[in-house]
């Protein structure tokens, strides 16, 4: 599996650079930046937002060495992060619980992982995971240069058009919520964005 992650498989088409990237926080709003460093170029991350009790809205694909900037309403949001390999969606998913303050910018790193199975795995895509990690200001400053080297890209909703309300997506939400409830204190901290994590401007 490590061979696959090293790039022997064909990477997916690159998401286009943002034509008019968000450069400041609109008054009374917040901005969340999901980013990935240069890792696992053949693996895509899928970002969803929880809309109702059992409903997900697909927001975009996140790729290696990119960042995605989104304007959001202040307050509480819940996101589900999953993985996609060769166009197939992994059954593995994690929940990100966020509480955004107005006029602030928040950075969330998405980290690819490999889940090693003992014995037969029904589908190779289920060996992949994409883990969200919220970054307080101190941790954020330590990797600022790496974040600045990533491409700012457009939102890409084309991958899952027409299937946003499928039973599989509802199953992803249940899996993410279940894992969040079972997580230890360190994992929960990584998967929680607190208001005080926000900074005043983007890098």
Secondary structure, DSSP 8 states (H G I E B T S, - for coil): -HHIIIIIS-------B-SS---S--TTEEEEEEEE-S--TTEEEEEEEEEETTEEEEEEEE-TTEEEEEEEESEEEEEEEEEEETTEEEEEEEEEEEEE-TT-EEEEEEEEEE---SS--S-GGGGEEEEEEE--HHHHHHTHHHHHTSEEB----GGGTT-TT-HHHHHHHHHHHHHHHH--HHHHHHTEE-GGG-BSS--
